[in-house]
Amino acid sequence: MSKPTQPAEGAPVIEANSVSKRFGSTQALLDVDVALAPGRCLGLVGRNGAGKSTLVSILCGLQSPDAGEVRFGGDAAPPLADVRAWRSRIATVFQHSMVVPQLTVAENIFLGDLPRRRDLVNWRAMRAQTRAILREWDFDVDPGVECETLTVEQRQIVEIAAALARGTRILLLDEPTAALERDAVRRLFDRVRALVSAGVAVLYISHHLEEVFEICHDVVVLRDGEVVLSAPTPGLTEDELVGAMVGDVAPPVAAGGRARATGRRAPDGAQASERLVVSEIFAESARGSLFGASLVVRAGERVGLTGLLGAGVATLGRVIVGAHDYQSGTIEFDGRPLAPGRPDAALAAGIGYIPEDRWLEGFVGHLGCAENMTMSIASRLAGRLGLLMPSTRTRAARPLADQLSLVSRGLAQPVQELSGGNQQKVTVARAIASKPKLIVAITPTRGVDVASKELLLAALAELTGDTGASLLLASDEFGDLQICDRVIVLVRGQVFTEFTEPPYDDEALIAATEGLAAVGSQ
């Protein structure tokens, strides 16, 4: 494949000059200037709704700016209709995989530009070229396997390899670690460093500031659609970066960047009744199977649940809310058995659910914010004739939107048009709208900015106030677990240990998730 002309050394390979974009009354971007040089990794950070997604869509040719321009190596960007020209210059690897599961690795890498010989697909050449690309970059993936059999990490490798095969030397990595466990994150960083050393320019978008400091040479901060900070990363502190993201008012973060709990702490042992009792659950799942997992959550208690990606943490949460069936074991809620595989029964019993995949289970994208936020209480809001007026939905949704600082054009705006963080706020609002007795939250702050994370955690923590509601928080974000009274660690589908004395030490938690002796647990 032909490669785009390389610019002079040190000159930007891509730049946005005075780019502005408006959607109705919302000014998404205003006079944004960003430049990325070859062999550099640039971090792009900002709160949800700051304009990151809009800027990325303009930089990769999905939409045009209202004002300003994008240039590659000093030359004007190609027309939006020239998809091939854009793909040869820049590629985006999103947190949600874009590979075609039913196709092989080789077919995905050359999708849209299959090697041909005499008007026929040259399968042998395609496989050979795929092996050469994977070998050159030390990517350990079989070119002949179907992508539906790959791990999240391997699918990400396929997308990166596809970009390199097209001659692309500019990569936009959008929340690339969102679905990766720690070892996979380390390997990703090694790959990014290798790409950058070879002259590839990388734009790294993340809400994890520690990742930005570890992997990025420079950082750009967007706030309300404007660049408020552009500087080399080594000269910045995390406080300065957070301050630029949120403005003059710092987010409510306790020492060490840990979330600060709000509301009454859970009552001690014998004083609290057992709200949820999970006994010896066995369940098969590609997310991680369970082999006799048991736990108890008391009234008014916040319990954390953590482990490696395949430890069964998400599976256990989904089993409890009825989203995943199980082979044996029992689940009791307020002394009554819960029917397996019945999310409607769990909701009726008083269990709220914040799913791991908000796109798949968290909301209906084409429906408005108010409709999504009030789904769990729609029957309660309906009148005698079963009719539910839009104005009634809006009145019920407004306090939730205010509580979570939802950023939208209005509560009628389709949720699919919101930023990822605001979509998550809608998902959380739907779960807490019914004032449940127990919330099961699976990675509720994934892909959410610093300040929004605090709002979401505060909203979840408030459930354990005087109402006596409980929280089961399943997450690999150790900072989120600091609001919990106890933290249970799963290893290979079983309870390995339990931490009972916050604040919890990250190193001890990491050791426990790896199945090592957990210092500080009880």
BELPE-V869214 format. One record per residue. N is the residue number from 0. RES is the residue in three letters. PHI is phi in whole degrees, -180 to 180 (NA if undefined). PSI is psi in whole degrees, -180 to 180 (* if undefined). D_CENTER is the distance of its C-alpha to the mean C-alpha in Angstrom with 1 decimal. Layout:
BEGIN
N_RES_PHI_PSI_D_CENTER, N_RES_PHI_PSI_D_CENTER
END
This chain:
BEGIN
0_MET_NA_146_33.6, 1_SER_-75_148_34.6, 2_LYS_-106_147_32.6, 3_PRO_-66_153_32.3, 4_THR_-59_133_34.8, 5_GLN_-83_134_33.7, 6_PRO_-74_170_34.2, 7_ALA_-62_148_36.4, 8_GLU_-56_131_35.0, 9_GLY_91_-22_33.0, 10_ALA_-75_150_32.8, 11_PRO_-62_137_29.5, 12_VAL_-84_-23_28.3, 13_ILE_-150_142_26.3, 14_GLU_-150_144_26.7, 15_ALA_-108_123_26.0, 16_ASN_-112_113_29.1, 17_SER_51_46_29.3, 18_VAL_-80_131_26.6, 19_SER_-131_148_26.4, 20_LYS_-151_133_24.8, 21_ARG_-126_140_25.4, 22_PHE_-120_103_24.3, 23_GLY_60_-123_27.2, 24_SER_-88_-3_27.6, 25_THR_-94_122_24.2, 26_GLN_-88_98_24.6, 27_ALA_-74_-40_21.2, 28_LEU_-138_145_22.7, 29_LEU_-141_110_26.1, 30_ASP_51_51_28.0, 31_VAL_-85_129_25.1, 32_ASP_-118_123_26.3, 33_VAL_-141_136_24.2, 34_ALA_-135_141_25.8, 35_LEU_-130_124_24.6, 36_ALA_-96_157_27.2, 37_PRO_-64_145_27.6, 38_GLY_71_23_26.7, 39_ARG_-130_150_24.4, 40_CYS_-115_118_20.7, 41_LEU_-108_124_19.7, 42_GLY_-86_134_16.7, 43_LEU_-117_115_15.5, 44_VAL_-130_165_14.1, 45_GLY_160_161_14.5, 46_ARG_-67_160_13.5, 47_ASN_-58_132_11.8, 48_GLY_89_4_14.7, 49_ALA_-76_-18_16.3, 50_GLY_117_5_16.8, 51_LYS_-61_-49_14.4, 52_SER_-63_-39_13.5, 53_THR_-65_-43_17.3, 54_LEU_-63_-44_18.4, 55_VAL_-61_-43_16.5, 56_SER_-64_-32_17.9, 57_ILE_-76_-41_21.3, 58_LEU_-66_-29_21.2, 59_CYS_-102_12_20.5, 60_GLY_82_20_23.1, 61_LEU_-83_-26_21.3, 62_GLN_-153_162_23.2, 63_SER_-101_152_26.0, 64_PRO_-76_157_26.4, 65_ASP_-74_-32_29.0, 66_ALA_-147_158_30.5, 67_GLY_86_-175_30.3, 68_GLU_-153_160_29.6, 69_VAL_-110_136_27.6, 70_ARG_-129_143_29.8, 71_PHE_-114_117_29.5, 72_GLY_56_31_31.9, 73_GLY_92_-13_33.9, 74_ASP_-97_149_34.3, 75_ALA_-61_145_33.1, 76_ALA_-64_149_30.1, 77_PRO_-68_165_31.2, 78_PRO_-60_151_31.3, 79_LEU_-59_-30_28.2, 80_ALA_-69_-20_30.2, 81_ASP_-87_75_30.6, 82_VAL_-61_-40_27.4, 83_ARG_-61_-41_28.9, 84_ALA_-65_-41_29.7, 85_TRP_-65_-43_26.2, 86_ARG_-67_-26_24.8, 87_SER_-79_-14_27.4, 88_ARG_-104_-39_26.3, 89_ILE_-148_146_22.6, 90_ALA_-139_145_19.6, 91_THR_-115_129_15.8, 92_VAL_-106_108_13.5, 93_PHE_-85_162_10.3, 94_GLN_-67_-26_7.0, 95_HIS_-98_120_8.7, 96_SER_-57_139_12.1, 97_MET_-109_9_15.1, 98_VAL_-71_157_17.8, 99_VAL_-89_111_20.5, 100_PRO_-58_-35_20.5, 101_GLN_-80_-10_24.3, 102_LEU_-96_159_25.3, 103_THR_-76_171_26.0, 104_VAL_-58_-48_24.4, 105_ALA_-61_-43_27.4, 106_GLU_-65_-38_27.3, 107_ASN_-68_-40_23.7, 108_ILE_-64_-36_24.5, 109_PHE_-107_17_27.5, 110_LEU_-58_128_26.4, 111_GLY_90_-9_28.3, 112_ASP_-152_55_30.7, 113_LEU_-68_135_32.2, 114_PRO_-59_136_35.2, 115_ARG_-128_156_38.4, 116_ARG_-144_116_42.0, 117_ARG_55_47_44.7, 118_ASP_67_10_42.2, 119_LEU_-115_149_40.7, 120_VAL_-65_128_37.4, 121_ASN_-92_87_38.2, 122_TRP_-64_-39_36.1, 123_ARG_-63_-45_37.7, 124_ALA_-65_-38_36.9, 125_MET_-64_-45_33.3, 126_ARG_-66_-39_32.8, 127_ALA_-66_-43_34.8, 128_GLN_-65_-37_32.8, 129_THR_-63_-46_29.5, 130_ARG_-61_-40_30.9, 131_ALA_-64_-42_32.1, 132_ILE_-66_-47_28.8, 133_LEU_-64_-38_27.0, 134_ARG_-69_-40_29.9, 135_GLU_-60_-38_30.0, 136_TRP_-102_9_26.5, 137_ASP_60_42_26.8, 138_PHE_-94_122_24.1, 139_ASP_-95_79_24.9, 140_VAL_-140_139_24.4, 141_ASP_-79_122_27.2, 142_PRO_-62_-23_27.9, 143_GLY_-94_-5_29.4, 144_VAL_-85_152_26.8, 145_GLU_-75_142_24.9, 146_CYS_-68_-20_21.2, 147_GLU_-67_-16_20.5, 148_THR_-92_-4_21.7, 149_LEU_-86_158_19.4, 150_THR_-77_169_16.5, 151_VAL_-58_-42_13.0, 152_GLU_-62_-44_14.4, 153_GLN_-68_-36_17.6, 154_ARG_-64_-37_16.2, 155_GLN_-63_-41_14.5, 156_ILE_-60_-42_18.0, 157_VAL_-60_-43_19.6, 158_GLU_-66_-40_17.8, 159_ILE_-65_-44_18.9, 160_ALA_-63_-37_22.3, 161_ALA_-62_-40_22.7, 162_ALA_-65_-44_22.3, 163_LEU_-66_-34_24.8, 164_ALA_-65_-30_27.2, 165_ARG_-82_-1_27.4, 166_GLY_89_4_28.5, 167_THR_-63_134_25.4, 168_ARG_-126_21_25.4, 169_ILE_-132_120_22.6, 170_LEU_-118_131_18.9, 171_LEU_-106_115_15.9, 172_LEU_-104_110_12.8, 173_ASP_-100_106_9.7, 174_GLU_48_55_6.8, 175_PRO_-70_-18_8.8, 176_THR_-98_4_8.2, 177_ALA_-57_-37_4.6, 178_ALA_-113_19_6.9, 179_LEU_-106_144_10.0, 180_GLU_-83_175_12.5, 181_ARG_-59_-45_14.6, 182_ASP_-64_-37_17.4, 183_ALA_-68_-36_15.3, 184_VAL_-62_-43_13.7, 185_ARG_-61_-43_17.4, 186_ARG_-66_-37_18.6, 187_LEU_-61_-45_16.1, 188_PHE_-60_-39_17.5, 189_ASP_-62_-41_21.0, 190_ARG_-67_-42_20.5, 191_VAL_-61_-44_19.3, 192_ARG_-62_-39_22.4, 193_ALA_-65_-42_24.6, 194_LEU_-62_-45_23.6, 195_VAL_-65_-40_24.2, 196_SER_-63_-28_27.5, 197_ALA_-87_5_28.5, 198_GLY_98_2_28.2, 199_VAL_-74_139_24.9, 200_ALA_-94_131_23.2, 201_VAL_-123_127_19.5, 202_LEU_-103_118_17.3, 203_TYR_-112_112_14.2, 204_ILE_-103_125_11.5, 205_SER_-157_151_9.3, 206_HIS_-94_-7_8.9, 207_HIS_-91_101_10.4, 208_LEU_-66_-30_14.0, 209_GLU_-64_-31_15.6, 210_GLU_-69_-40_14.1, 211_VAL_-61_-44_15.6, 212_PHE_-67_-31_18.9, 213_GLU_-79_-37_19.0, 214_ILE_-112_-20_18.5, 215_CYS_-101_138_19.4, 216_HIS_-77_-37_23.0, 217_ASP_-135_165_22.5, 218_VAL_-143_142_20.2, 219_VAL_-122_132_20.1, 220_VAL_-111_126_19.0, 221_LEU_-101_138_18.8, 222_ARG_-142_123_19.8, 223_ASP_53_40_20.9, 224_GLY_82_5_21.1, 225_GLU_-124_150_23.3, 226_VAL_-77_118_23.2, 227_VAL_-108_-11_24.1, 228_LEU_-157_134_23.9, 229_SER_-144_114_24.4, 230_ALA_-161_160_25.6, 231_PRO_-63_139_25.7, 232_THR_-63_-41_23.1, 233_PRO_-59_-23_25.9, 234_GLY_-89_4_27.7, 235_LEU_-111_155_25.0, 236_THR_-106_162_24.0, 237_GLU_-64_-37_20.7, 238_ASP_-62_-40_22.6, 239_GLU_-66_-39_23.7, 240_LEU_-68_-45_20.3, 241_VAL_-64_-41_18.9, 242_GLY_-60_-40_22.2, 243_ALA_-67_-36_21.9, 244_MET_-68_-41_18.5, 245_VAL_-103_-6_19.8, 246_GLY_88_-150_23.4, 247_ASP_-73_-26_26.4, 248_VAL_-95_116_24.9, 249_ALA_-75_146_22.9, 250_PRO_-70_154_20.0, 251_PRO_-76_77_21.3, 252_VAL_-113_132_20.2, 253_ALA_-78_178_22.7, 254_ALA_-57_141_24.1, 255_GLY_79_9_22.0, 256_GLY_77_15_18.8, 257_ARG_-91_146_18.5, 258_ALA_-65_139_17.8, 259_ARG_-96_127_21.2, 260_ALA_-74_149_22.0, 261_THR_-126_160_24.0, 262_GLY_89_176_26.5, 263_ARG_-73_140_29.0, 264_ARG_-73_159_28.3, 265_ALA_-68_148_28.9, 266_PRO_-66_155_32.6, 267_ASP_-76_146_34.0, 268_GLY_11_-98_34.6, 269_ALA_-67_-20_37.6, 270_GLN_-76_-17_37.2, 271_ALA_-110_137_34.1, 272_SER_-77_155_34.3, 273_GLU_-81_113_32.1, 274_ARG_-86_-48_29.7, 275_LEU_-123_128_27.7, 276_VAL_-127_113_29.4, 277_VAL_-109_123_27.8, 278_SER_-127_119_30.4, 279_GLU_50_56_30.4, 280_ILE_-83_127_27.7, 281_PHE_-114_126_27.8, 282_ALA_-151_138_25.2, 283_GLU_-97_135_24.3, 284_SER_-162_143_20.9, 285_ALA_-67_-20_19.1, 286_ARG_-76_-12_16.2, 287_GLY_131_117_18.8, 288_SER_-80_160_22.2, 289_LEU_-112_139_23.9, 290_PHE_-130_73_27.4, 291_GLY_84_37_29.0, 292_ALA_-75_136_26.2, 293_SER_-138_146_27.5, 294_LEU_-162_163_26.6, 295_VAL_-130_137_27.9, 296_VAL_-123_124_26.3, 297_ARG_-92_164_29.0, 298_ALA_-61_132_29.5, 299_GLY_76_10_27.8, 300_GLU_-102_145_25.9, 301_ARG_-107_117_22.4, 302_VAL_-118_128_21.6, 303_GLY_-93_149_18.6, 304_LEU_-135_123_17.8, 305_THR_-144_167_16.3, 306_GLY_166_176_17.0, 307_LEU_-69_173_16.1, 308_LEU_-57_-40_14.0, 309_GLY_-100_18_17.1, 310_ALA_-77_-14_18.8, 311_GLY_100_11_18.4, 312_VAL_-62_-53_16.3, 313_ALA_-65_-37_14.2, 314_THR_-61_-44_17.6, 315_LEU_-64_-42_19.5, 316_GLY_-61_-43_17.4, 317_ARG_-69_-34_17.7, 318_VAL_-63_-43_21.4, 319_ILE_-63_-40_22.1, 320_VAL_-88_3_20.9, 321_GLY_84_8_22.8, 322_ALA_-83_-10_20.0, 323_HIS_-143_135_21.2, 324_ASP_-81_167_24.9, 325_TYR_-141_158_26.6, 326_GLN_-85_-37_29.9, 327_SER_-156_166_31.5, 328_GLY_110_178_31.2, 329_THR_-138_151_31.2, 330_ILE_-132_124_29.0, 331_GLU_-118_139_30.9, 332_PHE_-129_119_29.8, 333_ASP_54_40_32.4, 334_GLY_82_1_34.9, 335_ARG_-118_143_34.4, 336_PRO_-68_141_33.0, 337_LEU_-96_134_29.8, 338_ALA_-69_130_30.2, 339_PRO_-68_143_28.0, 340_GLY_66_27_25.6, 341_ARG_-126_85_26.3, 342_PRO_-62_-29_23.4, 343_ASP_-66_-37_26.0, 344_ALA_-69_-39_28.1, 345_ALA_-64_-43_25.3, 346_LEU_-64_-44_24.6, 347_ALA_-64_-31_28.4, 348_ALA_-75_-18_28.9, 349_GLY_112_29_26.6, 350_ILE_-109_121_23.1, 351_GLY_-94_154_20.1, 352_TYR_-136_125_16.8, 353_ILE_-112_106_13.2, 354_PRO_-77_163_11.6, 355_GLU_-69_-41_8.8, 356_ASP_-107_98_8.5, 357_ARG_-66_-32_9.1, 358_TRP_-67_-38_10.6, 359_LEU_-83_-39_12.9, 360_GLU_-128_-8_14.0, 361_GLY_-89_-31_12.8, 362_PHE_-159_168_15.0, 363_VAL_-105_110_17.6, 364_GLY_-59_-38_16.6, 365_HIS_-83_-7_20.3, 366_LEU_-89_158_21.3, 367_GLY_-74_169_21.4, 368_CYS_-59_-48_19.6, 369_ALA_-62_-41_22.6, 370_GLU_-61_-44_23.0, 371_ASN_-69_-41_19.5, 372_MET_-68_-26_19.8, 373_THR_-107_12_23.2, 374_MET_-57_-40_22.9, 375_SER_-74_-11_23.4, 376_ILE_-127_17_26.5, 377_ALA_-58_-43_27.9, 378_SER_-67_-32_31.0, 379_ARG_-71_-33_31.8, 380_LEU_-81_-23_31.7, 381_ALA_-65_149_33.9, 382_GLY_-78_-172_37.6, 383_ARG_-61_-33_40.6, 384_LEU_-88_6_40.5, 385_GLY_81_11_36.9, 386_LEU_-92_139_36.0, 387_LEU_-121_111_32.9, 388_MET_-78_143_33.4, 389_PRO_-55_-37_30.6, 390_SER_-64_-33_32.0, 391_THR_-69_-43_31.6, 392_ARG_-59_-46_27.9, 393_THR_-62_-43_27.5, 394_ARG_-62_-38_29.5, 395_ALA_-73_-33_27.5, 396_ALA_-82_-26_24.1, 397_ARG_-57_-48_25.2, 398_PRO_-61_-36_25.2, 399_LEU_-68_-42_21.7, 400_ALA_-63_-40_20.6, 401_ASP_-68_-41_22.7, 402_GLN_-61_-38_21.5, 403_LEU_-99_5_17.8, 404_SER_54_49_18.8, 405_LEU_-65_130_17.4, 406_VAL_-104_113_17.9, 407_SER_-155_171_19.4, 408_ARG_-80_-5_22.8, 409_GLY_151_163_23.8, 410_LEU_-73_-5_23.0, 411_ALA_-92_-8_24.3, 412_GLN_-65_133_21.7, 413_PRO_-58_138_19.7, 414_VAL_-65_-28_16.1, 415_GLN_-65_-17_15.1, 416_GLU_-88_-8_16.5, 417_LEU_-82_163_14.3, 418_SER_-68_164_11.6, 419_GLY_-58_-42_7.9, 420_GLY_-64_-38_8.7, 421_ASN_-75_-30_12.0, 422_GLN_-62_-39_11.0, 423_GLN_-67_-36_9.4, 424_LYS_-62_-40_12.7, 425_VAL_-63_-42_14.6, 426_THR_-63_-44_13.2, 427_VAL_-65_-42_14.1, 428_ALA_-60_-41_17.4, 429_ARG_-61_-38_18.3, 430_ALA_-72_-35_18.0, 431_ILE_-95_-7_20.2, 432_ALA_-60_-35_22.6, 433_SER_-84_4_24.8, 434_LYS_50_61_25.2, 435_PRO_-70_163_24.6, 436_LYS_-78_-25_26.2, 437_LEU_-145_133_23.1, 438_ILE_-108_129_19.4, 439_VAL_-106_111_17.3, 440_ALA_-115_121_13.7, 441_ILE_-108_116_11.3, 442_THR_41_59_8.3, 443_PRO_-70_-18_8.8, 444_THR_-107_12_7.4, 445_ARG_-65_130_3.9, 446_GLY_73_24_3.4, 447_VAL_-118_141_7.0, 448_ASP_-72_172_10.2, 449_VAL_-57_-53_12.9, 450_ALA_-69_-41_15.2, 451_SER_-66_-34_13.0, 452_LYS_-59_-44_11.7, 453_GLU_-63_-39_15.5, 454_LEU_-64_-44_16.3, 455_LEU_-65_-45_14.0, 456_LEU_-66_-38_15.4, 457_ALA_-64_-41_18.8, 458_ALA_-64_-40_18.8, 459_LEU_-69_-39_18.0, 460_ALA_-66_-32_20.6, 461_GLU_-64_-22_23.1, 462_LEU_-61_-27_23.3, 463_THR_-94_29_25.3, 464_GLY_-82_-143_27.9, 465_ASP_-68_-14_31.4, 466_THR_-72_-19_30.2, 467_GLY_78_13_29.6, 468_ALA_-69_158_26.3, 469_SER_-119_164_24.1, 470_LEU_-137_129_20.5, 471_LEU_-114_108_19.0, 472_LEU_-106_105_15.7, 473_ALA_-97_115_14.0, 474_SER_-160_150_11.7, 475_ASP_-102_8_11.8, 476_GLU_-88_101_11.2, 477_PHE_-63_-31_15.0, 478_GLY_-61_-36_15.2, 479_ASP_-65_-33_14.0, 480_LEU_-71_-11_16.8, 481_GLN_-68_-16_19.4, 482_ILE_-82_-4_19.9, 483_CYS_-92_149_21.1, 484_ASP_-77_-34_24.8, 485_ARG_-139_154_24.3, 486_VAL_-130_123_21.7, 487_ILE_-102_133_22.3, 488_VAL_-109_125_21.4, 489_LEU_-98_139_21.3, 490_VAL_-133_121_22.7, 491_ARG_51_46_23.3, 492_GLY_80_8_23.1, 493_GLN_-132_155_25.4, 494_VAL_-71_122_25.4, 495_PHE_-95_-45_26.3, 496_THR_-162_177_26.7, 497_GLU_-142_136_26.1, 498_PHE_-105_133_25.7, 499_THR_-125_1_27.7, 500_GLU_-129_91_28.3, 501_PRO_-69_156_25.6, 502_PRO_-74_149_24.6, 503_TYR_-94_138_23.1, 504_ASP_-83_129_23.5, 505_ASP_-60_-43_20.6, 506_GLU_-64_-39_23.0, 507_ALA_-67_-39_24.4, 508_LEU_-65_-43_21.1, 509_ILE_-61_-46_20.3, 510_ALA_-60_-42_23.8, 511_ALA_-66_-43_23.6, 512_THR_-65_-25_20.5, 513_GLU_-85_0_22.5, 514_GLY_82_19_25.5, 515_LEU_-97_167_27.5, 516_ALA_-56_129_29.7, 517_ALA_-98_97_27.7, 518_VAL_-68_130_29.7, 519_GLY_97_-10_29.4, 520_SER_-86_165_28.6, 521_GLN_-133_*_31.3
END
